Amino acid sequence: MVPDVSTGSDSRGLIAYLFGPGRRDEHTNPHIVAAWDMAGAPDPGRDPAATYTQLAKRLDHYVDLRTRELGGKKPAKHVWHCPVRTAPGDRYLTDAEWAEVARRVVHATGIAPEGDEQACRWIAVRHADDHIHIMATTVRVDGRRPRIHQDGRRAQAECRKIETEYGLRRLRSGDLTAPRTPTGAERAKAGHQGHSVTARQWLRERAYAVAAAVHTEADYFTVLQSLGIKVKTRLGPETGDVIGYSLAAPGDTNSAGEPVWYGGSKLAPDLSINRLRERLPDQEAADRPRFAADPTAPWQHTISAIQAAHIVLDSDDDGAAQAHLAAFGDALYNIASATPGPHRAELRAAATAFNRARRSATRADHEAATALRQAANELVFASTEPGGLAIALLFATVYLARAAAKWHEQRGHEQQAAAADEAFRYLQAGYQQAATPVLADLAHRAPRAATARRFEQDVRAALPDHADRILTDPTWTALTTTLAQAETAGHNPRRVLTEVSAQRELDSAERPAEVLTWRIAAQPNRRTPAARSRSAIGGMPPMSATPHSPATPRATRPEERSRHR
């Protein structure tokens, strides 16, 4: 059961919508199921003599009295609106049950506490099977405004109780850090135009992807504009500095033909100008050379940073952990951008899913995650032939996503835990698509039995507590090929096993031989030829086209940015 609190100033306009046909004629049998006074509330849905204006005047009675006291100035945002919707698949609720839901919500939020004869006037209108709209005017009989601080959180908490008592689907509680959901009008507009997502959702994804790829605030706006997105900045009156911004999707206009603007913070809390500035590097960092002499360095740096993030999640520093989750969210966009092949769709889906897991009520210490953010940013300009490193990186993301789900779950972040778990499943599917043929190729190229027996002795010597599990792992044969290639490159297999096993414990690994294979692949100058030849990783073509604009290009290289300025 989902409540969605908002405020406004037009009582009659909202009433006309609630009792009207809807934007797509979807409203059926609109009528009042509960009110502050069922006898005193005109019902335009059931009484032919009742009008919208009559109902608005009754609801606005104490608002109008207060307006006269204020010399003709109406109280700001005096209309309170809260649709409450059941989840798909929930049972049908009767009018009486919806009436009880409405009374409990207005009580919990402070609109009309039970037994308070001075409470606000309100109604609950039903015009569909699966939801009601609660409308109230927020001036009490005694002329005071109601105490509705954190009304959205309180409405959610009450709906969780109602779900349990009514036998409805139990939804996950939020912490008020989720992005705004598209309105019914936005969804209807997208459907009418043949789009699979709303303009709000499309802009949010583009903004996240660009923020992950750029180095400066100026680049952020420049690249967005290069994608055809309209950018409008808000400047401070004294300093002239940017204090806010809004975006408009290509071709998204209102009835007057004007762009429909969405403020950064309205797309998502961490897309506000201030939250972006916390994550973007300073100018000095942005001016550093971005192309390493070793083309594999960006991939190795990102793997190491993700492994370090895993350690931070196990620590007691929640601020640093939250920062690493935010940086990991950015990294997923850049990994998807740098990774072609059939599994790229899974990586993009993982990046989108993880957006809800990248923030919580815990304040992030973004400086603590600088290494991960910078390493992931290097991928934007990385070599497109990383070989086995790319799969080793995917393998690392799978484990970090699972750790993120556990971290959120331990702290009661239900929505974030679910989002991280969804991202984990996408990453796992992407990894399996990329890794399966490479592991099969490594197994096919296995060394002679005598060499494999020698490596078995190395495993028992270096990892005695894990040897039996490693040797019975289905990917053991692939590991023998990896060890043989490391030995050919001049490395001691036993020492290599000791080094990579020290990176992180193996107790929780379901397939320890597979873990060791990719840890070895991630080591500098130890890329396996088989993985390099079979990896599907290459250059990044443009991102898939969307309904709102042409295909989204890869983040612009420095020499290309100058053309946009």
N, C-alpha and C positions, 0 to 999 in steps of 0.2 A: 504494500500500500504506500503510495508516493504522494506526499503533500508538497506543494510548491507555492511558497508565500511571496507575494509582491504587493506593492502599494501604488496608488494613483490618485487622481483628483476628479474623475468624471463618473459620478454615480449613475446617471441616466445612460451614458454610453455603455457601461458595463452591463446594466440591466437589459438594454436592447440586444446586446450580444447573447446573454444567457437565455433569453426567451425567444430570440430570433431563430432563423433557420440554420445559422452557422455559415461558415465561409464556403462550405461545399455541400450545403443542405444535409449535413450529418446530424443535426439536432432533431430528436424525435420526442414528442410529448413532454416539452419542458414544463416543470411545475415545482412548487416549493414543497420540500419534504420536512423542513424544520425552520424555525424562526424565533426571534426574541419573544414574539407574541403571535401565535398562529392566527388568532382571531383578528389581530390588528394589522396584519401584513397583507395587503392586497396581492392576489396571485393572478397575474395576467395570463398565466398558462391554463388556469382552470375557470376563472371568472371572466366572462366576456365583457363585463362592465369595468373591470380593473384595467388601468393603463400603466404604462411604464413611468409616466410622470407622477402619477399618484404614489406608486411604490417608492420612487426616488425621494419624493417629498417626505414620506413617512420615515424612511431611513435617514434622511438628512436633517430631521427635525432639530436635533440638538447641535448639529453642525451649524445650522442657520442661526440658532440662538447665540452660539459662540461667535459667529461672524459679526452679528450686530454688536456684541460686546467689544469686539476688536475694531469697531469702526468701519466695517465693510470688508475687512481682509479675512478671507477664508483660511482656516488652519491648513498648513501644508500637508500634502499626501494624506488626505483624510479618508481615502477609500482603501480598505484592506481586502485582499483577494487571495483565496487559497483553494485551488483545485485539489481534490483528493481522489487518486485513481488506484484501482486494484490492479494487480499484476496479471499479465496474460495467463489464462488457465485457471484463475481463481473462480470460485463459485459465484453464482448470482446472489446479490444482496437485495433484500426487500427495501421498500421505502422506509419502513420502521427501523431497519438496521442502519441505513444510511443516516437517518435522523439522529440515531444514537451516536454514530461516528461524528457527525457535525457538532453535537453538543459537547462531546469529549474534546474535540479539537479546539473549540472556542474557549473551553474551560482551561485546557492545558496551556494555551498561548497567552492567556490574560485578556482576551477580547471580552469574554463573558464568563467570569468564574461562577461556578454553581452557587446559587443562593444570593448573588450580588444583585440587588434590585437597582443599583445605580449603573449597571454595566452598559456597554455599547449595544446599539441595535444591529441585528444581523439576520441574514437569511441563508438557507442552503438550497440550491436549485439543482434538480436532476434533469438532464436532457439526454442521457445515454445510459446504457446498462452498467458501464464499468466505472463511472465517476460522478462526483458532484462538484459544485462550485460553492464555496462559502464566501459570502460577501458581507462586509461590515463597514460601518462608518465609525472612525476612531475618535469620537467625542462622547464621553459618558454623560449620563443624566445630570451629574453634578458639575458638568462643564470641564472636568479634567480629561487629559489624555490617558488612555490605558497604559499599563506597564507591560509592554510587549517586547522587551529586550530579549534577543535570541529566540524570537517566536518560531523561526524556521527549525532550529534545533529541538525546541520543545514539541513542535508538531511531529517531527520525525520520531522522537522518543515515544510519544503517545501512539503513533501508528504502529510501532513495533509491538506495543502491548496489545493493540487491537488485533493485529495479525494472529498473535498467539491465541487470544480468546475466541476469535471468529474462525479459527482453522484455516487461515489464508496463508499463502506463500510467504515465508519469512524472508524479507529483504534485508540487505546489509545496511547497517547504520553508517551514516557519513559524518564528517567532521567540519563541514562547511568549507572545504577546500576544493570541492569538485567544480569543474567549469559549468557554466550555465547550459542547461539543455535547450535544444531548439524549441521554439514555441510551436503551437499547432499551426499558426499562420506561416511560419517559416517552412515547416514540413509540407504543408499544402502547396506552397509556392514552388518548392523543389520538385514535388511530384508532378505538378502541372507543367513544369518546364522539362520534365523527363530526366531530372538529375537524381542520382542515387543518394547524395548527401546534400545537406543544406549549405548555404553560403557561409554561415557561421562555422560549421564543422570544416569546410574546405579551407577557409582562411586560417583556422586554428592549426591544422596540419602543416600548411605552408609556413606559417610563422614559426612553429617549432623547428621544422627542418632547416629553415634559413638561420635561425638563431644558433643552431648547433654547428653550422658550417662557417660562420663569419667570425671575424676577429674584433670588429669595432661596431659601435652603434651606427655610425655613418654607413658602413657596409651593409648593415641589417636593412636599413631603409632603401639603399641603392639596389640591392639584390631583389627585394620584394617588388620594387618598381619594374625591374627588368623582367619579372614574371607577369607583368600586366596588371599587378595589383595596385590600386590607387592608395596613396599614403597621404594622410593629413596630420600634421603635427600641431601641437598646442604649445605656445611659447609663454614663458613667464613674463608678466607685465614690466618688471623692473630689470631683470637680467637678460631677457631675450633667450634664455636657455629652453630647451625642449623639456616640458613638464608632463607631456602626455601625447598620445597618438591614436589615430583611428585608421582602420583599413577598410577597403571596399573591394569586393570581388569583381572581376571583369564581367560586364553585362548585367550586374545585379542592381536594379534600379527600383524606385518606388513608382507609384501611379503618376507622379509628376515628371518621371524620367530622370530623377536625381539619384546619385549613388546612395546605396544603403550602407551607412558607416557602422563599424563595430569597434569600440574602444579596445585597446590591448587587454586591459584587465577584465573586460567583458567576454573576451575569447577564452581566457584562462587566467587565474590569479597570478601565475608566474610569468605571464606575458606582459604585465604592466611595465612601464618604462623603468621604474625603480628596481623591480625584480630582475629585469634583463641586465641592468647595469651591474648588479651584484655578480652575475655570472660571466659577463663578457670580460676578456682580459683588458688590461690597461694599454695605452698606446705604445708604451715601450715594448711590451710583450708582443703586440701585434706587428711591430716593425722588425722583429727578429727574422732571420732567414728561415724559410719554410720548407726547403727541399734538402733532405739529408743526403750525404754522399752515399750511404748505403740505402738502396731503395726498400729494403725490408725493415728498416728501422721503425717507421711508423707503426707497422703491424706488431713488431716486438714490443715497442713502448706501450701500445694499447693493451696487449695481453698482460704485460707486467702490471700495468695500472689497474686492470680489472681484477687480477689476483690480489693486489694490495687492497682493493676495495672490499674484497671478501673478508679480509682480516679485520678491516674497520667495522664491518657489520657485526663481527663477533665481539667487539669491544664494548665499553660502557659509554662511549662518547656518541650520544644520539645526534648531536648537531653535526658532527663530522659524517656520521652514517647517512643522515638525511641529505647532506651535500653530495655524497658519493652516489646516492640514488638519483638525484637530479642530474648529475653529470653522466651517469649511466644512461639515463633517458636520452640525453643529447647524443651520446656515443652510438646508441642503436640506430639513430637516423643516419649518422655518417657511415656506419658499417653497412647498412642497407644500400646507401648511395655508392659505396666503393665495391659492392659485391654484385656482379652480374650472375646470370645463370637462373635456372628454374626456381631455385630456392629464394630468390630475392623477394618474391611476393610474401613469403612467410616472414622474412626479416622486417619488411615494411609493416606488416600486420602486427608484429611484435612491438615495434616502435610506437605504433598508435595505441596498442593496448596498454603499454607501460606508462603512458602519459598520466593515467590516474594514480600510478604508484610512485611517481617521481616527487610528490609533495604530500605533506600532511601538516597537522597543526604544530609539529616540531619545527622550530626555526633552524634553517640550514646554515652551517658555517662553511660558506662556499670556498673560502681560501683553503680549507682542508682538502678539497677535492681538485685543486689546481692541476695536479699531475695527470689525473684521469681526463680532465677536460682538455688540456693541451695535447695529450697523446691522441685522443679521439679526433681532435681538430686536425691533426697532421694527416689523418686518413683522407681528408678531402683532397689533398694534393699528393697522395701516395702513389707508388708504383702500382700498375694494374696487373702485375704478374707475381703475386706473393707466394704462390705455390701452397705447400702444406700449412704455411702460417695462417692463411685465411680460415682454414678449417679448425686449426688450433684456437683461433680467436673465437669462432662460433662456439666451440666446445666450452671455452671460458665463459661466454655469455650465458650459456645454458645454466651453468652452476651458479652464477651470480644472480640470475633471475629467480632461481629456486631459493637462494639465500634471502633475497629481498622479500619474497612471499612469507618466509618464516619470520623475518624481522618485523614486518608489519603485523603479522598474526599475533606475535608475542606482545605487541603493544595495543592490541585491540583495534587496529585500523582495518576494519572488515573490507571496505571497498578497495583499499589499496592492496590488501593481501590477495583479493580476488583478481585484481588487474595484473599484479605481478605473476600470479599463477597462470593467467591466460597468456601473458607474454612468454612465460616459460614453455608452454605447450607449442606456441608458434616457433620459438627458437629451437626447440627439440626437433620439431618436424623439419625445419630448415637444415639443421645440422645433419640429420639422418639422410636427407636427400643429397647433401654434398659429400658426406663422409663415406657412405656405403660403398660406392664404386672405388674410392681411394683405398679403403681398408681391404676390399676384395683384391685389388691390384697388389697391395703389399703382401697379402697372404699368398697370392699366386707366385710372387717372386721370393718366397721363403728360402733361406740358406739350407745347406745340406744338414742332414740329421746330426752329424758330429758337431757342427757349429752351433746348432740349436741346443744340444746337450751342454756345450760349454757355456752358453748364455744362461741356461737353467742354473748352472752352478753359480754364475755371477749373481743371479736373482736371489738365490738362497743365501749367499754371503752378504749381499748388500741390504736385502729386505727380508730377513728371516721370518718376521711376524706376518708378512703378507704373501710369502712365496707360494703357498698352496693355492690361494685364491688367484694369484696372477697366472700361475701355470695352468689352471683349469678354466681361465677366462677364454671365451670363444675367439677373442682377438689376440691371443698370445702369439699366434703365428705371424700376425702383422707386426707385433712388437719385435720379434726376432729379426725381421727384415730391417726395421728401423735401427736396431742395435748394430746390425751388420754394416749398414750404411754409415753410422756414426763411427764405427771402428775403421772403416775404409777412409774416412775423412781425418783419421789420426787421433781419435778420442778413445779413451779407455772405457769400455762398456760398463764395468763395475763402478767406476767413478761417476760416469754419467747417471747411472741409476741412483746412486747415493745423492747426487746433487739435486736431481729433479724430484726425488721423493721428499726432500726437505722443504720444498716449496709450500706444501700443505699436506695435512694428514690424508691417508688413504682409507681409513676405517669406513668412511661413509660412501666410498666409491662402489657402485654396483659392478662396474667393470674396471678393475684397477689396471689391467694391461692396456686398455684403451686410453685411460687417463695418462699413463706413462708415455704412450705413443705420441700423444699430442703435446705433452710437456717437453718431450725431447725435440719434437718438430719446432717448438717455439724458441728453442735455444739459438743464440746467434751462431751463424755459420754451420747449422746442423740441419738444414732443410733436406728432406728426403727426395731423391730424384723421382721416385714413383709418385709421390704425392704431388710433386711439382708438375709432372706430365699429365696427371689425371685430374687435377683440380679444375673446377669449372669457374675459377675466379679470373676475371679479366677486367677490362676497362668498363667504365660506367656509361651506358647509354642514357638518354633522357628518361626521366621518370614518366610513369604512365600518364597519358592525357586524362584530364578530368572534365566534367561537364562545364566548368566555369572558365577554363582557359586553355591555351595550348599546353603542350607537354612542359613539365617543369625541368629546367636544365640543372645540371650538376652545379654545385656552388662555384661561383666565378673565380678563376685564378686571378692573381694580382694584376697581370698585364691586361686581363680582360675587363677588370673593374673600371679602369680608366675610361673605357668607352662609354660607361654608364653615367659618369659624373658630368 
